[in-house]
Amino acid sequence: MQIGYSDYLRGDDHGSEALTMRRQIAYVWHLEIRNLENPCQPSRKTDHCVELARGLEMEAEGELEPDASSIIHLVHSLGSQKFETRGQINVRSLKSGSVSIQQDSSYDWKDYKEAAEANEFYHLEALVKYNGIERTFLTSTKACLLFESQLSDIITIYVDLLGNIFGVSVGIPHSQHCLGTVPEFEPNFNTTVLISHMEHGPVPDVAMFIQKVEQEKVAKQSGDTKDNRSFIAKYWMYIVPLVLVFMMSGASNPDQPAR
């Protein structure tokens, strides 16, 4: 996955060291763009240019996108049945994971039992309303797993580095195989809502790299560079052809058999 410019300016950590590192990376990327030949001309605007401009604007303002609330409407179905309303999740804060859920099964115990015996799937559709944008996600699990868990499930909300919801999934805790029958129970959902944040990858040590490049540049200009490579590393391009020539000449002129 490619990480954009603004991704390095974000993060849950607000320590001075992490912020300094992100700004060093921003500085290097800024220099790279300046060295390009008009990379963001009006006729050549790309997603990378838009992301770069947005990241520079965020860095100049010194702030990131606010932590907005979100509403997720849930509808579900068993097998090929039509979708019925299940409820909604109110996300008060994606950063802190503060959520509340109101829901109703809309199916009875017998419906889940029949779907489980027919080896059908349980489908959950989530309509996410966030930052003025609506997106729909469809996720499924085996009906028998949900039935045997007595409607205990986990709904996971996936959030990217920019704070946008990019996925919703449903799963069953501690269960991957259908085992058998289940006694009759009240068809009420026992749902756990989790928020999964995308994490930053390892950040390169830009300051050390720049320092090393500058030292090599100064050493090259002053003529103080020394080649500390071994003899073979220095002259392998001459040694290898000679060895090949000797091998080929030996194969073409085998020794005469002794009389």
Rosetta blueprint (number, residue, H / E / L):
1 M L
2 Q L
3 I L
4 G L
5 Y L
6 S H
7 D H
8 Y H
9 L H
10 R L
11 G L
12 D L
13 D L
14 H L
15 G L
16 S H
17 E H
18 A H
19 L H
20 T H
21 M H
22 R H
23 R H
24 Q H
25 I H
26 A H
27 Y H
28 V H
29 W H
30 H H
31 L H
32 E H
33 I H
34 R H
35 N H
36 L L
37 E L
38 N L
39 P L
40 C L
41 Q L
42 P H
43 S H
44 R H
45 K L
46 T L
47 D H
48 H H
49 C H
50 V H
51 E H
52 L H
53 A H
54 R H
55 G H
56 L H
57 E H
58 M H
59 E H
60 A H
61 E H
62 G L
63 E L
64 L L
65 E L
66 P L
67 D L
68 A L
69 S L
70 S E
71 I E
72 I E
73 H E
74 L E
75 V E
76 H E
77 S E
78 L E
79 G L
80 S L
81 Q L
82 K L
83 F L
84 E E
85 T E
86 R E
87 G E
88 Q E
89 I E
90 N E
91 V E
92 R E
93 S E
94 L L
95 K L
96 S L
97 G L
98 S E
99 V E
100 S E
101 I E
102 Q E
103 Q E
104 D L
105 S L
106 S L
107 Y L
108 D L
109 W H
110 K H
111 D H
112 Y H
113 K H
114 E H
115 A H
116 A H
117 E H
118 A L
119 N L
120 E L
121 F E
122 Y E
123 H E
124 L E
125 E E
126 A E
127 L E
128 V E
129 K E
130 Y E
131 N L
132 G L
133 I E
134 E E
135 R E
136 T E
137 F E
138 L E
139 T E
140 S E
141 T E
142 K E
143 A H
144 C H
145 L H
146 L H
147 F H
148 E H
149 S L
150 Q L
151 L L
152 S E
153 D E
154 I E
155 I E
156 T E
157 I E
158 Y E
159 V E
160 D L
161 L L
162 L L
163 G L
164 N L
165 I E
166 F E
167 G E
168 V E
169 S E
170 V E
171 G E
172 I L
173 P L
174 H L
175 S L
176 Q L
177 H L
178 C L
179 L L
180 G L
181 T L
182 V L
183 P L
184 E L
185 F L
186 E L
187 P L
188 N L
189 F L
190 N E
191 T E
192 T E
193 V E
194 L E
195 I E
196 S E
197 H E
198 M L
199 E L
200 H L
201 G L
202 P L
203 V L
204 P L
205 D L
206 V H
207 A H
208 M H
209 F H
210 I H
211 Q H
212 K H
213 V H
214 E H
215 Q H
216 E H
217 K H
218 V H
219 A H
220 K H
221 Q H
222 S H
223 G L
224 D L
225 T L
226 K L
227 D L
228 N L
229 R L
230 S L
231 F H
232 I H
233 A H
234 K H
235 Y H
236 W H
237 M H
238 Y H
239 I H
240 V H
241 P H
242 L H
243 V H
244 L H
245 V H
246 F H
247 M H
248 M H
249 S H
250 G H
251 A H
252 S H
253 N L
254 P L
255 D L
256 Q L
257 P L
258 A L
259 R L
